[in-house]
Amino acid sequence: MINPRTVLQALGRNVLDTVLPPRCVVSGDIVSDQGMLAPHIWRDIAFISAPMCDRCGVPFDYHIEDKTLCARCTDYPPPYQSARSAVTYSDAARDLILGFKHGDRTHALSVFTPWLLRAGQDILPHVDLIVPVPLHYWRLVARRYNQAALLAQDLGRHAGVPVCVDALRRRRNTRSQGHLSPQDRAHNVSGAFDITPKRAALLQGKRIALIDDVYTTGATVRECTKILLENGVSSVHILTIAKVKMSET
Ligand SMILES: [Zn+2]
């Protein structure tokens, strides 16, 4: 016999989908399921896959036997163990992330969390704690939420890894990094972060996955890694949605 509750639930979903059909979070086109992207947006999303640098995750154009590190990581090893990003920073990725950052598109998590789970598949089983890059208090007020903290919480729930959203804090506000050179970016974030004193004990000996939305020059995540390592963390891995394509030097 058909369970009336099941029928009602199915009907409810159909009614809901008719009234509020799932839409692509970038283009607004109707799509088949929540979290899906319209086909023309999907085409502009470039997922990052091997071959790539073992440390910073920069994709290599082709596979070379025994080549595991890019030239930059060979000459200047980063303080973090590894960095991985889900996609290359394209126009569609930018629209998606900016919409998430400045709008109320928290449902973009249904897109991003699976991406982070995939990009972090070699990292997440080996970390003890997920920590987001912190947003300055005033920006938090202006934007109402820290997108990196939302990403971290949702990722932690799906990966089964504990999350500490306030392990790191900003000591001072930094200039927008948009038009700064790599050197200026590093200077801009130098000394900008510290750890929240009440979280100091929690961090001891922990292997951390540090979450941010975009990896540009890596100045911010390197600075956060430095602070975490100075405060008793044993290793740091970086996980971001998108990576800005830089020439491999
Ligand atoms: Zn590298």
Boltz pocket constraint, residues with backbone or C-beta under 6 A from the ligand:
constraints:
  - pocket:
      binder: B
      contacts: [[A, 53], [A, 54], [A, 55], [A, 56], [A, 57], [A, 58], [A, 69], [A, 70], [A, 71], [A, 72], [A, 73], [A, 74]]
      max_distance: 6.0
